[in-house]
Amino acid sequence: MRPFPSKFFRPAHLLPILAGAYGENMTLQNRVLATGEIVAHPARGMFMGNRGILHDAGKTLGRARWKHKAWIICALVWKDWHREVMQPNAYTELFFLDEAVALAAGHRPCKLCRRRAFEAYCAAAGHVGSAPDLDAALHHERAIPRTFTQRRHEARAPDLPNGAIILEGERATLLWEDAQFAITPSGYASPAPRTTRETVTVLTPPKSLAALRGGYAPRLHPSAAGLIL
């Protein structure tokens, strides 16, 4: 079994550009799971995301789970940008365990703060259009209109690439080589043998599956580093 990518996210990189991102007494509802749910959880995420303004003046989310189609995966640290989370009339800062989870939730690398990752993703996925074209294609694959719920897909388990996330029972699970790893908000559980079921429910949208098959390597949480059978 091949090891996970060597470029795991290091604790030294957990220096948020966001004042109050993790320093408030209250835990905000801004953590996105691979299943598409947005929950309140105190664990730190590796990446930030944006779907528009989803919160009110009390930093509480409404019913909407997106306000535009440009669902991006952003770096926590970029230049000297500094902001406080969930400010009035500003986009809602969302957070992900890692990039595999963000891809499963329907996001793609940001073209501004993660340009190299965006270009690598597009090349691996075979996308030659604009960023809005990519967002439109992803939105069709990831979202069910008017219900703010996640669109899921059925696929043959043996055909899925490393980094794909499936649903095992009610739990999101990462596939890697001959193993699979249940995902928690804090990290990955111990490895289990990869499912032998022929067909599985896939959370990662087809466009991102194509990127993974094409060689795009998502940045994984440090808890995955030692989980090798």
Secondary structure in CASP SS format (residue, H / E / C, confidence):
PFRMAT SS
TARGET T0000
AUTHOR 0000-0000-0000
METHOD secondary structure of the structure
MODEL  1
M C 1.00
R C 1.00
P C 1.00
F C 1.00
P C 1.00
S C 1.00
K C 1.00
F C 1.00
F C 1.00
R C 1.00
P H 1.00
A H 1.00
H H 1.00
L C 1.00
L C 1.00
P C 1.00
I C 1.00
L E 1.00
A E 1.00
G C 1.00
A C 1.00
Y C 1.00
G C 1.00
E C 1.00
N C 1.00
M C 1.00
T C 1.00
L C 1.00
Q E 1.00
N E 1.00
R E 1.00
V E 1.00
L C 1.00
A C 1.00
T C 1.00
G C 1.00
E C 1.00
I E 1.00
V E 1.00
A E 1.00
H C 1.00
P C 1.00
A C 1.00
R C 1.00
G C 1.00
M C 1.00
F E 1.00
M E 1.00
G E 1.00
N E 1.00
R C 1.00
G C 1.00
I C 1.00
L C 1.00
H E 1.00
D C 1.00
A C 1.00
G C 1.00
K C 1.00
T C 1.00
L E 1.00
G C 1.00
R C 1.00
A C 1.00
R C 1.00
W C 1.00
K C 1.00
H C 1.00
K C 1.00
A C 1.00
W C 1.00
I E 1.00
I E 1.00
C E 1.00
A C 1.00
L C 1.00
V C 1.00
W C 1.00
K C 1.00
D C 1.00
W C 1.00
H C 1.00
R E 1.00
E E 1.00
V C 1.00
M C 1.00
Q C 1.00
P C 1.00
N C 1.00
A C 1.00
Y C 1.00
T C 1.00
E C 1.00
L E 1.00
F E 1.00
F E 1.00
L C 1.00
D C 1.00
E H 1.00
A H 1.00
V H 1.00
A H 1.00
L H 1.00
A H 1.00
A C 1.00
G C 1.00
H C 1.00
R E 1.00
P E 1.00
C C 1.00
K C 1.00
L C 1.00
C C 1.00
R C 1.00
R H 1.00
R H 1.00
A H 1.00
F H 1.00
E H 1.00
A H 1.00
Y H 1.00
C H 1.00
A H 1.00
A H 1.00
A H 1.00
G C 1.00
H C 1.00
V C 1.00
G C 1.00
S C 1.00
A H 1.00
P H 1.00
D H 1.00
L H 1.00
D H 1.00
A H 1.00
A H 1.00
L H 1.00
H H 1.00
H H 1.00
E H 1.00
R H 1.00
A E 1.00
I E 1.00
P C 1.00
R C 1.00
T C 1.00
F C 1.00
T E 1.00
Q E 1.00
R C 1.00
R C 1.00
H E 1.00
E E 1.00
A E 1.00
R E 1.00
A H 1.00
P H 1.00
D H 1.00
L C 1.00
P C 1.00
N C 1.00
G C 1.00
A C 1.00
I E 1.00
I E 1.00
L E 1.00
E E 1.00
G C 1.00
E C 1.00
R E 1.00
A E 1.00
T E 1.00
L E 1.00
L E 1.00
W E 1.00
E C 1.00
D C 1.00
A E 1.00
Q E 1.00
F E 1.00
A E 1.00
I E 1.00
T E 1.00
P C 1.00
S C 1.00
G E 1.00
Y E 1.00
A C 1.00
S C 1.00
P C 1.00
A E 1.00
P E 1.00
R C 1.00
T C 1.00
T C 1.00
R C 1.00
E C 1.00
T E 1.00
V E 1.00
T E 1.00
V E 1.00
L C 1.00
T C 1.00
P C 1.00
P H 1.00
K H 1.00
S H 1.00
L H 1.00
A H 1.00
A H 1.00
L H 1.00
R H 1.00
G C 1.00
G C 1.00
Y C 1.00
A C 1.00
P C 1.00
R C 1.00
L C 1.00
H C 1.00
P H 1.00
S H 1.00
A H 1.00
A C 1.00
G C 1.00
L C 1.00
I C 1.00
L C 1.00
END
